[in-house]
């Protein structure tokens, strides 16, 4: 069974193909300076991680994949790139195959913000959602850290908005998902409960 975990970061699973497009990972894989980069630039990416950018297309044959999973990556994509990513997942999945994932829940975060009567409610919201920036990068080191970190959230989603995008990309049987509720056992080994708590999970399939 061909199973893809894209935007995996440091979370890899041995019997899944784990893709990430982190600039840090690419630097660490360079043949001459990679070892030096691992010493000075953290985190160190596991050997199981392969380079693959969902916003540019994964090196997978059309209709060849049985399961696709992503955790906390769609919010790091621009709207245009997210739409491309959903179309790319649809392209590589076999008919009837499953796409499942989790990401921050904008609606839940907004409700928490509105319920917070403290003076720093706005700042807390901006920090928690990674929509704000505490300080503008300064100097070469600052810009390098910003470029390699790739931590900003570029486009946030609630369930109804994401479901609409999934439908537009061609998916069916779209539903809101919770940790561990999939009837497809393969997802049990790739899901991290800590990344699902208070977040927006989804599951759908290609017709």
ZIGIHU-V110931 format. One record per pair of residues at least 12 apart in sequence whose ideal C-beta (glycine too) atoms are under 6 Angstrom apart, sorted by the first residue. I is the first residue (numbers start at 1). J is the second residue. D is the distance in whole Angstrom. If there is no record, write none. Layout:
i:I j:J d:D
i:I j:J d:D
//
This chain:
i:1 j:66 d:5
i:2 j:64 d:6
i:2 j:65 d:5
i:2 j:66 d:5
i:3 j:16 d:5
i:3 j:67 d:4
i:3 j:186 d:6
i:4 j:17 d:5
i:4 j:65 d:5
i:4 j:68 d:5
i:5 j:18 d:5
i:5 j:69 d:5
i:5 j:190 d:6
i:6 j:19 d:4
i:6 j:54 d:5
i:6 j:70 d:5
i:7 j:70 d:5
i:7 j:73 d:3
i:8 j:20 d:5
i:10 j:43 d:6
i:12 j:46 d:5
i:12 j:48 d:4
i:12 j:49 d:6
i:13 j:189 d:5
i:13 j:190 d:5
i:16 j:190 d:6
i:18 j:48 d:5
i:18 j:49 d:5
i:19 j:50 d:5
i:19 j:52 d:3
i:20 j:49 d:5
i:21 j:53 d:4
i:23 j:148 d:5
i:24 j:41 d:6
i:24 j:148 d:5
i:25 j:45 d:4
i:25 j:49 d:6
i:28 j:45 d:6
i:54 j:85 d:4
i:54 j:88 d:6
i:55 j:77 d:6
i:55 j:81 d:4
i:55 j:84 d:6
i:55 j:85 d:6
i:57 j:88 d:6
i:60 j:92 d:4
i:62 j:91 d:5
i:63 j:94 d:5
i:65 j:92 d:5
i:65 j:93 d:5
i:66 j:97 d:5
i:67 j:98 d:5
i:67 j:186 d:5
i:68 j:89 d:5
i:68 j:99 d:5
i:69 j:100 d:5
i:69 j:190 d:5
i:70 j:101 d:4
i:71 j:102 d:5
i:71 j:195 d:5
i:72 j:103 d:6
i:72 j:195 d:6
i:74 j:103 d:5
i:75 j:103 d:5
i:75 j:104 d:6
i:75 j:153 d:5
i:75 j:156 d:6
i:78 j:154 d:5
i:79 j:155 d:5
i:82 j:155 d:6
i:86 j:169 d:4
i:87 j:169 d:5
i:90 j:169 d:5
i:90 j:170 d:5
i:90 j:206 d:6
i:93 j:206 d:4
i:95 j:206 d:6
i:97 j:206 d:5
i:98 j:184 d:6
i:98 j:205 d:5
i:99 j:204 d:5
i:100 j:187 d:6
i:100 j:203 d:4
i:101 j:202 d:6
i:102 j:196 d:5
i:102 j:199 d:5
i:102 j:201 d:5
i:103 j:200 d:6
i:104 j:199 d:6
i:105 j:199 d:5
i:105 j:200 d:4
i:106 j:156 d:4
i:106 j:157 d:6
i:106 j:158 d:5
i:107 j:158 d:4
i:109 j:129 d:5
i:113 j:125 d:4
i:130 j:152 d:6
i:130 j:153 d:4
i:131 j:153 d:6
i:159 j:176 d:5
i:159 j:200 d:6
i:166 j:204 d:5
i:171 j:204 d:4
i:172 j:207 d:5
i:173 j:204 d:6
i:173 j:205 d:5
i:174 j:204 d:4
i:175 j:203 d:6
i:177 j:201 d:4
i:177 j:202 d:5
i:177 j:203 d:4
i:178 j:201 d:6
i:179 j:193 d:5
i:179 j:196 d:4
//
